Amino acid sequence: MSPPLEKKQADGALARVASALVLAPLAIIVVLLGGWPFVLVWCLAAMIVYWEWTAEIVKAPRSAEVAGVGVLAVAGLLGASGFPGMAILVIAVGAGALAALGGTRRLWCGAGLLYAGLVLAGPMLLRRDLHPDFGVLALFYLFAVVWATDILALFAGRRIGGPKLAPSISPKKTWSGAIAGALGGVAAGAAVAAVGSNLLNLPKTNILAATGLALLLSVVAQGGDLFESAVKRRFGVKDSGRIIPGHGGLMDRLDGFLAAAGAAALLGVARGGLDGAASGLLAW
């Protein structure tokens, strides 16, 4: 490896760390705040992700970009007002309308709205649990799994290397990174679930369930990362944007998280309903 390349990678890693030091505390603070500030932040994130999908990657018509952002704004308003079911319905109907009427690349616009909608719907459903402490714990658990997966996968992939995970989609990802990321996600998720339930005086965590769920969510997060890479490769795009130093676009930072959040919310709602997604996710 040539010195200029080493320096470039080191600078990129430093930028990733710096951006994480800004974004991680913000994510934690809004979880603790809850309510409309929480929904507002994730609604804004969803709108940015959709804008990156349509403007930077798919190159959709401006009308489709604006319409999708408007749909997410309405969904966010409904979510902040205590109507999560209506918010999700608005996203689904909006995606269908874009797919049918969005002009060129309309199917991609509809799919992008569903994709960006996960950024809002997943965290919103988990945080609004009837038992607020379960909502806080569920988000911290999710953060721990996804962040540990991302950090360990990056570290092991660079230090260990080895066979590529999906060379036709993302040439830099390795099996060693994927396995290390999954192990890190499992350890971090189980630890947060166990410690958090004690600190918040919640029912004792089923460690076996928390561990198995962390493994599932880690795999889903890595799948979300690969999915975004596949979409960008399909359109010949390297980064989804330039908003975050070291990462590119916001979508580049949230690709794994939104997939894991969507899966976690779906499982939680299936077990606990719309008003008990977090407890449905963690109480076994």
C-alpha positions as CSV (number, residue, x, y, z in Angstrom):
1,M,0.0,0.0,0.0
2,S,1.5,3.3,-1.0
3,P,1.9,6.1,1.6
4,P,-0.6,8.4,-0.1
5,L,-3.2,5.7,0.0
6,E,-2.5,5.0,3.6
7,K,-2.9,8.6,4.4
8,K,-6.1,8.8,2.5
9,Q,-7.6,5.9,4.4
10,A,-6.4,7.3,7.7
11,D,-8.0,10.7,6.9
12,G,-11.2,8.9,5.9
13,A,-11.2,6.9,9.2
14,L,-10.6,10.1,11.2
15,A,-13.5,11.8,9.4
16,R,-15.8,8.8,10.2
17,V,-14.8,9.0,13.9
18,A,-15.4,12.7,14.0
19,S,-18.8,12.5,12.4
20,A,-19.8,9.6,14.7
21,L,-18.8,11.7,17.7
22,V,-21.3,14.3,16.6
23,L,-24.2,12.1,15.4
24,A,-24.1,9.5,18.2
25,P,-24.7,11.9,21.1
26,L,-27.5,13.6,19.1
27,A,-29.2,10.2,18.5
28,I,-28.9,9.4,22.2
29,I,-30.2,12.8,23.4
30,V,-33.3,12.7,21.2
31,V,-34.1,9.2,22.4
32,L,-34.1,10.5,26.0
33,L,-36.2,13.5,25.0
34,G,-38.8,11.4,23.2
35,G,-42.1,13.0,22.1
36,W,-42.2,15.4,19.1
37,P,-38.5,16.3,19.2
38,F,-37.7,12.7,18.6
39,V,-40.1,12.3,15.8
40,L,-39.0,15.6,14.2
41,V,-35.3,14.5,14.1
42,W,-36.1,11.1,12.5
43,C,-38.6,12.7,10.1
44,L,-35.9,15.1,9.0
45,A,-33.5,12.2,8.6
46,A,-36.1,10.3,6.5
47,M,-36.6,13.3,4.2
48,I,-32.9,13.7,3.7
49,V,-32.5,10.0,2.9
50,Y,-35.3,10.2,0.4
51,W,-33.8,13.3,-1.2
52,E,-30.5,11.5,-1.6
53,W,-32.2,8.4,-3.1
54,T,-34.0,10.4,-5.7
55,A,-31.7,13.3,-6.4
56,E,-28.2,11.8,-6.0
57,I,-28.7,8.2,-6.9
58,V,-31.8,7.6,-9.0
59,K,-31.8,11.1,-10.7
60,A,-35.6,11.3,-10.5
61,P,-37.8,14.2,-11.7
62,R,-37.9,17.1,-9.2
63,S,-41.6,16.7,-8.9
64,A,-41.1,13.2,-7.5
65,E,-38.5,14.4,-5.1
66,V,-40.7,17.2,-3.7
67,A,-43.8,14.9,-3.5
68,G,-41.9,12.3,-1.5
69,V,-40.5,14.8,0.9
70,G,-44.0,16.2,1.4
71,V,-45.4,12.8,2.1
72,L,-42.8,12.2,4.8
73,A,-43.5,15.6,6.3
74,V,-47.2,14.7,6.7
75,A,-46.3,11.3,8.1
76,G,-44.0,12.9,10.6
77,L,-46.7,15.4,11.7
78,L,-49.1,12.5,12.2
79,G,-46.5,10.5,14.2
80,A,-45.7,13.5,16.4
81,S,-49.4,13.9,17.0
82,G,-49.8,10.3,18.3
83,F,-51.1,8.6,15.1
84,P,-48.3,6.2,14.1
85,G,-50.7,3.9,12.2
86,M,-51.9,6.8,10.1
87,A,-48.3,7.9,9.5
88,I,-47.4,4.5,8.2
89,L,-50.5,4.4,6.0
90,V,-49.6,7.8,4.5
91,I,-46.1,6.5,3.6
92,A,-47.5,3.4,2.0
93,V,-50.2,5.2,0.0
94,G,-47.6,7.9,-1.0
95,A,-45.2,5.2,-2.2
96,G,-48.0,3.6,-4.3
97,A,-49.0,6.9,-5.8
98,L,-45.3,7.7,-6.7
99,A,-44.9,4.2,-8.2
100,A,-48.1,4.8,-10.3
101,L,-47.8,8.5,-11.2
102,G,-44.2,9.5,-10.6
103,G,-43.2,9.7,-14.2
104,T,-39.8,8.3,-15.3
105,R,-38.2,5.9,-12.8
106,R,-41.5,6.0,-10.8
107,L,-41.0,2.5,-9.4
108,W,-37.6,3.6,-8.0
109,C,-39.3,6.6,-6.5
110,G,-42.0,4.5,-4.8
111,A,-39.4,2.1,-3.5
112,G,-37.3,5.0,-2.2
113,L,-40.2,6.4,-0.2
114,L,-40.7,3.0,1.5
115,Y,-37.0,2.8,2.1
116,A,-36.7,6.3,3.6
117,G,-40.0,5.7,5.5
118,L,-38.2,3.0,7.6
119,V,-36.0,5.8,9.0
120,L,-39.1,7.4,10.5
121,A,-41.4,4.4,11.1
122,G,-38.9,2.1,12.8
123,P,-37.6,4.4,15.6
124,M,-41.0,6.1,16.0
125,L,-42.8,2.8,16.7
126,L,-40.2,1.6,19.1
127,R,-39.9,4.8,21.1
128,R,-43.6,5.3,21.6
129,D,-44.2,2.2,23.7
130,L,-46.8,2.5,26.4
131,H,-44.0,1.8,28.8
132,P,-41.6,4.6,27.9
133,D,-38.6,3.0,29.5
134,F,-39.0,0.0,27.2
135,G,-38.9,2.5,24.3
136,V,-35.7,4.0,25.5
137,L,-34.1,0.6,26.1
138,A,-35.2,-0.7,22.7
139,L,-33.5,2.2,20.8
140,F,-30.3,1.9,22.9
141,Y,-30.2,-1.8,22.3
142,L,-30.6,-1.2,18.5
143,F,-27.9,1.5,18.5
144,A,-25.6,-0.9,20.4
145,V,-26.1,-3.7,17.9
146,V,-25.8,-1.6,14.8
147,W,-22.9,0.6,15.9
148,A,-20.9,-2.4,17.3
149,T,-21.5,-4.3,14.1
150,D,-20.3,-1.4,11.9
151,I,-17.2,-0.7,14.0
152,L,-16.1,-4.3,14.4
153,A,-16.8,-5.1,10.7
154,L,-14.7,-2.1,9.6
155,F,-11.8,-2.9,12.0
156,A,-11.7,-6.7,11.3
157,G,-12.1,-6.2,7.5
158,R,-9.1,-3.9,7.4
159,R,-6.9,-5.8,9.8
160,I,-7.7,-9.4,9.0
161,G,-9.0,-9.2,5.4
162,G,-9.5,-12.5,3.7
163,P,-12.3,-13.8,1.3
164,K,-14.7,-11.1,0.1
165,L,-18.3,-11.2,1.3
166,A,-20.0,-9.9,-1.9
167,P,-17.3,-8.7,-4.3
168,S,-19.8,-7.9,-7.1
169,I,-21.7,-5.5,-4.8
170,S,-19.2,-4.2,-2.3
171,P,-15.6,-5.2,-3.0
172,K,-14.2,-4.0,0.3
173,K,-16.4,-6.1,2.6
174,T,-15.0,-9.4,3.8
175,W,-16.3,-12.5,5.6
176,S,-13.9,-11.8,8.5
177,G,-15.5,-8.3,8.9
178,A,-19.0,-9.7,8.7
179,I,-18.4,-12.3,11.3
180,A,-16.5,-10.0,13.7
181,G,-19.3,-7.4,13.2
182,A,-22.0,-10.0,14.1
183,L,-20.1,-11.1,17.2
184,G,-19.6,-7.5,18.3
185,G,-23.3,-6.7,17.7
186,V,-24.3,-9.7,19.7
187,A,-22.0,-8.8,22.6
188,A,-23.0,-5.2,22.7
189,G,-26.8,-5.9,22.3
190,A,-26.8,-8.5,25.1
191,A,-24.9,-6.2,27.4
192,V,-27.1,-3.2,26.8
193,A,-30.3,-5.3,27.3
194,A,-29.0,-6.8,30.6
195,V,-27.6,-3.6,32.1
196,G,-30.4,-1.4,30.8
197,S,-33.2,-3.5,32.1
198,N,-31.6,-3.3,35.6
199,L,-31.0,0.5,35.5
200,L,-34.5,1.2,34.2
201,N,-36.2,-1.3,36.7
202,L,-37.7,-3.3,33.8
203,P,-38.4,-7.1,34.0
204,K,-35.2,-9.1,33.9
205,T,-33.9,-9.6,30.4
206,N,-34.0,-13.0,28.8
207,I,-30.3,-13.1,27.7
208,L,-30.8,-16.0,25.3
209,A,-33.5,-14.1,23.5
210,A,-31.6,-10.8,23.5
211,T,-28.5,-12.6,22.1
212,G,-30.4,-14.3,19.4
213,L,-32.3,-11.1,18.4
214,A,-29.0,-9.2,18.4
215,L,-27.5,-11.7,15.9
216,L,-30.6,-11.4,13.7
217,L,-30.5,-7.6,13.7
218,S,-26.8,-7.6,13.1
219,V,-27.2,-9.7,10.0
220,V,-30.1,-7.5,8.8
221,A,-28.0,-4.4,9.3
222,Q,-25.3,-5.8,7.2
223,G,-27.8,-6.8,4.6
224,G,-29.1,-3.3,4.6
225,D,-25.6,-2.0,4.0
226,L,-25.2,-4.4,1.0
227,F,-28.6,-3.4,-0.3
228,E,-27.7,0.2,-0.4
229,S,-24.4,-0.7,-2.1
230,A,-26.2,-2.7,-4.7
231,V,-28.5,0.3,-5.5
232,K,-25.6,2.7,-5.8
233,R,-23.8,0.3,-8.0
234,R,-26.9,-0.1,-10.2
235,F,-26.8,3.6,-10.9
236,G,-23.0,4.1,-10.9
237,V,-22.9,6.2,-7.7
238,K,-20.1,6.0,-5.1
239,D,-21.8,8.0,-2.3
240,S,-25.4,8.9,-1.7
241,G,-24.4,12.5,-0.9
242,R,-21.8,14.7,0.7
243,I,-23.5,15.8,3.9
244,I,-21.4,13.7,6.4
245,P,-17.5,13.8,6.3
246,G,-16.1,10.3,6.0
247,H,-19.4,8.7,5.1
248,G,-20.8,10.7,2.1
249,G,-24.6,11.0,2.5
250,L,-26.9,10.4,5.4
251,M,-28.1,7.2,3.7
252,D,-24.5,5.9,3.8
253,R,-24.6,6.3,7.6
254,L,-28.1,4.9,8.2
255,D,-28.3,2.1,5.6
256,G,-27.7,-0.7,8.2
257,F,-29.7,1.1,11.0
258,L,-32.8,1.7,9.0
259,A,-33.0,-2.0,7.9
260,A,-32.4,-3.2,11.5
261,A,-34.9,-0.6,12.9
262,G,-37.5,-1.8,10.3
263,A,-37.0,-5.4,11.2
264,A,-37.1,-4.7,15.0
265,A,-40.3,-2.6,14.7
266,L,-42.0,-5.3,12.6
267,L,-41.1,-8.0,15.1
268,G,-42.1,-5.8,18.0
269,V,-45.5,-4.8,16.5
270,A,-46.2,-8.5,15.7
271,R,-45.8,-9.4,19.4
272,G,-46.9,-6.2,21.2
273,G,-49.0,-4.2,18.7
274,L,-48.6,-0.6,17.7
275,D,-48.6,0.6,21.3
276,G,-46.2,-2.0,22.5
277,A,-43.5,-2.5,19.9
278,A,-40.5,-2.0,22.2
279,S,-41.8,-4.3,24.9
280,G,-42.8,-6.8,22.2
281,L,-39.3,-6.7,20.9
282,L,-37.5,-7.1,24.3
283,A,-39.9,-8.9,26.7
284,W,-39.6,-12.6,26.2
